[in-house]
Amino acid sequence: MVSGKAIEAGSGPIRYGMVGGGQGAFIGGVHRIAARIDGDYDLVAGAFSSDPARARASGKELGVADDRNYGSFADMAKAEAKRPDGIEVVSIVTPNNVHWPAARAFLEAGIHVICDKPLTSNLADAKKLAALVRESGRLFVLTHNYTAYPMIRQAREMVASGKLGDIRMVQAEYPQDWLTELAEKSGSKQAEWRTDPERSGAGGATGDIGTHAYNLARFVSGLELDALAADLSAFGEGRRVDDNAHVMLRFKARGASAPARGMIWASQVAPGNENGLKLRVYGTRGGLEWKQEDPNYLWYTPFGQPKQLLTRGGAGSMPVAARLTRVPPGHPEGYLEGFANIYAEAARAIRALRVKGGKIPRDVVFPTVDDGVEGVAFVEACVRSSNRNAAWTSL
């Protein structure tokens, strides 16, 4: 039986803790900024490293009280569950292999979870985590932050409302160049764990950035995958996980329309690319194109008409995009705000659930544990397909 401490009603800041994200980590700082932007959360506890001494040193730097600055996530989950002022939600920002045991500890303690992607390092753990989320009744939010960009929400609404007609093709790519050389051999902490299959899982680029491309393609198109054919490469000498992936997609048929096709390219060895996430969607009535490095603009081309540039907060911007827009048109907005939008959506859901019988508002949208399971299934299907000479493989 899952325990669950009573959480008071009201609209005050949400007490949260963090697992991982201590000294030398990148993504933890991003999550902390995102949680602060709207004033929805107070960071009151943490286990910021797998090394107890580094964990406590990190917590001290962040101003966490000594009695809530823990040496392990297991100790943190047990102690916080017993406190009348214990955390309501935990943010997990560790290497992939820690996601499942950490999430399990807090869900069993009755605490909501916000977790970085991919969900876990393997599909077996992902499925166990999904089952525990359903059993616990707690909230689980996966931070695929690109789904919370205003113009991505607009693209999704345009597809769903039929502006593109029946979808025929979906193309997503995410090239980087930071692993062109063997960064894992030169002391890069981020490269070390991301290229270690024991910590990252079987996929390298497929898990780290390919899951973003796949998630975005599914989120915007609404299509369900039937099968994929993947050609994975490890160009880095001695590298044990892929650093480049070419994946063909076949989607399931919807209605009388022919099944759509898709392609994904994910690479961390493409010189000249920093974070080149791009999405294209084409249907019988038009097409869309969006680039993460220029995220405030969405190109829309109705068939037979000139291309239209739709801007965040400008002419043509829809309510679903306006709800997540934070600054006036023309001012840069993107990566941090995308994370902040995920945290803001989670805050609305958590506050709704503070009240017994409370229901999450219908317009709250965030990636769930089920999206995470599908992401890990995508990675493992890519590996299986590539091992069979790019044979067509189902999830």
Buried (B, 14 or more C-beta within 10 A) or exposed (E): EEEBBEBEEEEEBBBBBBBBBBBEBEBBEBBBBBBBBBEBBBBBBBBBBBEEEBBBBBBEEBEBEEEBBBBBBBEBBBBBBEBEEBBBBBBBBBBBBBBBBBBBBBBBBBBBBBBBBBBBBBBEBBBBBBEBBEEBEBBBBBBBBBBBBBBBBBBBBBBEEEBBBBBBBBBBBBBBBBBBEBBBBEEBBBBBBBBBBEBBBBBBBBBBBBBBBBBBBBBBBEBEBBBBBBBBBBEBEEBBBBBBBBBBBBBEEBEEEEEBBBBBBBBBBBEEBEBBBBBBBBBEBBBBBBBBEEBBBBBBBBEEEEEEEBBBBBEEBBEBBEEBBBEEEEEEBBBBBBBBBBBBBBBBBBBBBBEEEEEBEEEEBBBBBBBBBBBBBBBBBBBBBBEEEBEBBEB
